[in-house]
Amino acid sequence: MVIILFDTNAKQNLYPLTQTKAVADIRYGIFSIKERWETISGLPVFIQAEDYLAGLYEAPPDDEYLYIDASLKDEDNLRSQILSLQPGETLRDDDGIIACRATALIDNDTLNKPEKYFTSFTEAENVIRLQYPWQLFLWNDEQLRKDFLLLFARSMSQPLPQVIKTNQPENIIIEEGAVVEHCIINASTGPVYIGKNATIMEGAILRGPVAIGEFATVKMGAKIYGATTIGPYCVAGGEIKNSILQSHSNKAHDGYLGDSVIGSWCNLGAGTSNSNIKNTAGLVNIFHEAYGVNVDAGRKFGVIMGDYSRTAINTSINTGSIIGTCCNIVSKGLTPKIIEDFTWNLQQSTSYKFEKAIEHINNWKELKGEKLSSAEISALKYIFDRR
């Protein structure tokens, strides 16, 4: 049996993060959603995405399939119920299918209209799904602790270097190949996970719960507060609090990032900072056409930034900002709260030319030894054309 994680029609509520990837590729806690199901189940996990993203993902083999809504919040009881489903059984609630076990592949339309395919359902109650992108940083503290316990039960940490200062070292996991220099790690407030081949430079201060992904770098003098996830191949510097960097992104210099989610292949220029609370300390109200309604997002909310976006030096990001996919942000004063996909230079109110956008993304990818695939270019062209 293999697991297939699928997206529902509610995926657009997670824009801009899910414009360039399936929900299952989103990272919070230590893992991406796909990685978490792989670790928990021990089964191969595949992703079923929208047509324009399908080329990014490997097709599943002929087998028996356990379909799972990728947006489900990780809850022990629900997880056990899903993994114990038998062939032909379907679990759902008022919002649709939660999970089902099938002997044939099922398309997205059927998964979103299950009565076409299934006749027998088990009803579930109190199921929580990821609805809005800011829930990622709201849930990150809890998920970091749960993921740490999952890893702690299965693996042993490498010996802690004698040159570091620690508090409650039993709450620290350092994976093989990680280089951890003269730094301070306080795990009394939550666990700290340092992935394979990561680098923690001298003078850095980490206060849990924190996860540093494989091949990520925390620079000298960085101040990383919980609950923060620095994804694989990211670079982190300055001051970061309660934020998530997905993968391959850079916040390498001084400046503040708080209560935020930064997509993949982003770069925050030196001195970039975001506001995460209004001067009135009032609720942050978010409106975006993807959500269709005004949403109160709490009092602490920095920025949600889509993949491939970048800021110029000393950019000041407004409270409760949504920055789209592939934006080049040059702005005087506070940025607008909503910045549309493929925005080029806010001072000139111009859009990226698609060929230039692809050229610049490839330049950034080359810095980390990678290159845009034809499937990625095709997906970006789809997003560009539908603006």
C-alpha positions in Angstrom: 0.0 0.0 0.0 1.1 3.6 -0.7 -0.2 6.9 0.6 -1.4 9.6 -1.8 -1.8 13.1 -0.3 -4.4 15.1 -2.2 -5.4 18.7 -2.3 -9.0 19.9 -1.9 -10.7 22.9 -3.5 -9.8 24.9 -0.3 -6.1 24.9 -1.4 -6.5 28.4 -2.8 -6.9 29.7 0.8 -3.3 28.8 1.3 -2.1 31.1 -1.5 0.5 32.2 -2.2 2.3 29.3 -0.7 0.4 26.7 -2.6 0.5 28.4 -6.0 3.9 26.7 -6.8 3.5 23.5 -4.8 1.0 21.1 -3.4 -0.2 21.4 0.2 1.8 18.3 1.1 5.0 20.1 0.3 4.4 22.8 2.9 6.8 22.6 5.9 6.0 23.4 9.5 7.4 21.8 12.6 10.5 19.8 11.6 9.0 18.1 8.5 7.0 18.9 5.4 3.6 17.3 5.5 4.8 14.6 3.1 7.9 13.9 5.1 5.8 13.6 8.3 3.5 11.0 6.8 6.5 9.1 5.5 8.1 9.1 9.0 4.9 8.2 10.8 3.7 5.4 8.5 6.8 3.9 7.1 5.0 3.8 3.7 5.9 5.4 0.4 4.1 8.7 0.0 3.0 10.3 -3.3 1.4 13.7 -4.1 -1.7 14.2 -6.3 -1.8 17.9 -7.3 -3.7 20.1 -9.7 -3.0 19.5 -13.4 -0.6 22.5 -13.8 1.5 21.2 -10.9 1.3 17.5 -11.8 4.6 17.5 -13.7 6.4 18.3 -10.4 5.5 15.0 -8.8 6.2 11.3 -9.5 3.2 9.2 -10.4 2.3 6.4 -7.9 2.9 2.8 -8.9 0.2 0.1 -9.3 -0.8 -0.7 -5.7 -3.4 -0.2 -3.1 -3.9 3.4 -2.2 -4.6 5.3 1.0 -5.8 8.7 0.0 -5.4 11.4 2.7 -6.3 15.1 2.7 -3.0 16.9 2.9 -4.4 19.8 4.9 -5.3 17.8 8.0 -3.8 19.0 11.3 -1.5 16.3 12.8 -3.6 14.7 15.6 -2.7 11.3 17.1 -6.3 9.9 17.2 -7.1 10.9 13.7 -3.8 9.6 12.4 -4.5 6.2 14.0 -8.0 6.1 12.5 -6.7 6.9 9.1 -4.0 4.3 9.1 -6.4 1.6 10.2 -8.8 2.1 7.3 -9.6 -1.1 5.4 -10.1 -1.4 1.6 -13.3 0.4 0.6 -13.6 2.4 3.8 -14.0 6.1 3.7 -13.7 8.7 6.5 -15.3 12.1 6.0 -16.8 15.1 7.8 -19.0 18.0 6.7 -16.0 19.5 4.7 -15.5 16.4 2.6 -13.2 13.3 2.5 -10.6 13.0 5.2 -9.2 9.7 4.0 -10.2 6.6 2.0 -8.6 3.3 1.0 -9.0 2.3 -2.6 -7.8 -0.3 -5.1 -7.7 2.1 -8.0 -6.5 5.6 -8.6 -9.1 8.3 -8.0 -9.0 11.7 -9.7 -9.3 15.1 -8.0 -12.9 15.7 -9.1 -14.0 12.5 -7.4 -12.1 13.3 -4.2 -13.9 16.6 -4.0 -17.3 15.1 -4.9 -17.0 11.7 -3.2 -20.6 10.6 -3.7 -19.7 9.9 -7.3 -17.4 7.0 -6.3 -18.2 6.0 -2.7 -21.4 4.7 -1.2 -20.4 4.0 2.4 -18.9 6.6 4.8 -17.8 6.9 8.4 -18.3 10.3 9.9 -15.6 12.0 11.9 -16.0 14.9 14.3 -13.8 17.9 15.3 -11.4 17.5 12.4 -9.1 20.5 12.0 -7.6 21.5 8.6 -5.1 24.0 7.5 -7.2 26.9 6.2 -5.0 29.9 6.0 -1.2 30.3 5.7 -0.7 32.2 9.0 -1.9 29.1 10.8 1.5 27.6 10.0 3.3 29.9 12.4 0.4 29.7 14.9 0.7 25.9 15.0 4.5 25.7 14.7 5.3 25.5 18.5 3.0 22.6 19.0 4.2 20.8 15.9 7.9 21.2 16.6 7.4 19.5 20.0 5.5 16.6 18.5 8.0 16.1 15.6 10.9 16.2 18.1 9.3 13.4 20.2 8.7 11.4 17.0 12.4 11.6 16.1 13.6 11.2 19.7 11.9 7.8 19.9 13.6 6.7 16.7 17.1 8.2 16.6 20.1 9.1 18.7 21.7 12.5 18.7 25.3 12.9 17.8 27.5 13.9 20.8 27.1 17.6 21.7 30.3 19.5 21.0 32.1 20.6 24.2 32.6 24.1 22.8 28.9 25.0 22.9 26.9 26.2 25.9 23.6 24.4 26.4 20.7 24.3 28.8 18.8 21.0 29.1 20.9 19.2 26.5 18.6 16.1 26.6 16.2 18.2 24.5 18.7 18.7 21.7 19.1 16.4 18.6 22.1 17.0 16.4 22.2 14.9 13.2 25.2 13.4 11.5 27.5 15.8 9.7 26.2 18.9 11.4 28.8 21.5 12.4 28.0 23.3 15.6 30.5 25.8 16.7 30.8 28.1 19.8 27.2 28.9 20.2 24.4 28.9 22.9 21.5 26.5 22.7 18.8 26.9 25.3 16.4 23.9 25.1 14.7 24.6 28.4 11.9 26.4 26.6 11.5 23.7 23.9 13.4 21.1 22.0 16.1 22.0 19.4 16.7 19.9 16.3 19.7 20.4 14.0 19.6 18.5 10.8 22.2 16.6 8.8 25.1 18.7 7.5 23.7 21.9 9.0 26.0 24.6 10.2 25.6 26.7 13.4 28.3 29.3 13.4 30.0 30.8 16.4 28.0 33.3 18.5 24.6 32.1 17.3 21.9 31.8 20.0 19.1 29.4 19.7 16.1 29.3 22.1 13.7 26.3 21.5 11.6 25.1 20.1 13.7 25.4 17.0 14.4 23.2 14.0 17.3 23.8 11.6 17.0 21.7 8.4 19.6 19.7 6.6 22.4 21.8 4.9 21.0 25.0 6.5 23.3 27.6 7.9 22.7 29.8 11.0 25.2 32.7 10.7 27.4 34.3 13.3 25.5 36.2 16.0 22.1 35.2 14.8 19.3 35.2 17.4 16.8 32.5 16.7 13.7 32.4 19.1 11.1 29.7 19.2 8.9 28.7 17.5 11.1 28.8 14.4 11.8 26.4 11.5 14.7 27.1 9.2 14.1 24.7 6.3 16.7 22.7 4.3 19.4 24.7 2.5 18.2 28.0 4.1 20.5 30.7 5.5 19.4 32.5 8.7 20.9 35.6 10.3 19.8 38.6 12.4 16.8 38.1 14.6 14.1 35.5 13.8 11.1 34.7 16.0 8.1 32.3 15.5 8.7 32.0 11.8 9.1 29.4 9.1 11.5 29.5 6.1 10.4 26.7 3.7 13.6 25.7 1.9 16.5 27.2 -0.1 15.7 30.8 1.2 18.0 33.4 2.7 17.4 35.7 5.5 21.2 36.0 5.9 21.7 39.5 7.4 20.6 41.7 10.3 17.0 42.7 10.5 13.9 41.2 12.1 11.6 38.5 10.9 8.7 37.6 13.2 5.4 35.7 13.1 5.9 35.0 9.4 6.2 32.3 6.7 8.7 32.7 3.9 8.4 30.5 0.8 11.1 28.6 -1.0 13.9 30.3 -3.0 13.3 33.7 -1.4 15.9 36.3 -0.5 15.5 39.0 2.2 18.0 41.8 1.5 20.2 43.1 4.3 18.3 45.1 6.8 14.9 43.9 5.7 12.5 43.8 8.7 8.8 43.2 9.1 6.3 44.6 11.6 4.4 41.9 13.3 2.0 44.0 15.4 -0.1 47.1 14.8 0.8 50.3 16.8 -2.7 50.0 18.2 -2.1 46.4 19.2 -5.4 45.7 17.5 -6.5 42.6 15.4 -4.8 42.2 12.0 -7.5 42.0 9.4 -6.5 40.3 6.1 -8.3 40.5 2.8 -7.1 38.8 -0.3 -9.1 37.8 -3.3 -7.9 34.2 -2.9 -9.7 34.1 0.4 -12.7 36.0 -0.7 -13.5 37.4 2.7 -12.0 39.6 5.4 -10.3 37.4 8.0 -9.2 38.4 11.5 -5.8 36.8 11.8 -4.9 37.6 15.5 -2.7 40.3 16.9 0.7 39.0 15.8 1.1 38.6 12.1 4.2 39.5 10.0 4.3 38.4 6.4 3.4 35.5 4.2 5.8 35.5 1.2 5.3 33.2 -1.9 8.1 31.3 -3.5 10.8 33.0 -5.6 10.2 36.5 -4.1 12.9 38.9 -2.9 13.3 42.2 -1.1 15.8 45.0 -1.6 18.1 46.1 1.3 16.4 47.9 4.2 12.9 46.9 3.0 10.2 47.6 5.7 7.4 45.1 5.5 4.0 46.2 6.8 2.1 44.2 9.5 -0.1 41.5 8.0 1.4 41.5 4.5 0.8 39.0 1.8 3.5 38.9 -0.9 2.8 36.9 -4.0 4.9 34.5 -6.1 8.1 35.8 -7.8 8.1 39.4 -6.7 11.1 41.8 -6.7 10.3 44.3 -3.9 11.9 47.7 -4.0 9.9 50.2 -1.9 10.1 53.5 -0.1 8.6 53.3 3.4 6.3 50.5 4.4 5.3 48.1 1.7 1.7 47.7 0.7 -0.1 44.9 2.5 -1.0 43.0 -0.6 1.7 42.6 -3.3 0.5 40.7 -6.4 2.4 37.9 -8.2 5.2 38.9 -10.5 5.5 42.4 -9.2 8.6 44.2 -10.3 9.7 47.3 -8.3 6.9 48.9 -6.4 8.3 52.4 -7.0 7.7 52.0 -10.7 4.4 49.9 -10.4 5.6 47.5 -13.1 5.3 43.7 -13.6 8.0 41.2 -14.2 8.6 40.2 -17.8 8.2 36.4 -17.7 11.5 35.7 -19.4 13.4 38.0 -17.0 11.7 36.3 -14.0 12.8 32.9 -15.2 16.4 34.2 -15.8 16.6 35.7 -12.3 15.2 32.6 -10.6 17.8 30.5 -12.4 20.5 32.9 -11.3 19.5 32.3 -7.7 19.2 28.6 -8.2 22.6 28.4 -9.6 24.0 29.9 -6.4 22.9 26.7 -4.7 23.8 24.3 -7.4 20.3 23.8 -9.0 18.4 24.8 -12.0 14.7 25.4 -12.9 13.1 22.3 -14.4 10.8 22.4 -17.4 7.9 21.4 -15.1 8.7 24.3 -12.8 8.8 26.8 -15.7 5.5 25.4 -17.0 3.9 25.9 -13.6 5.2 29.4 -13.3 3.9 30.3 -16.8 0.5 29.1 -15.8 0.5 31.3 -12.7 1.9 34.3 -14.8 -0.8 33.9 -17.4 -3.8 33.6 -15.1 -3.1 36.9 -13.2 
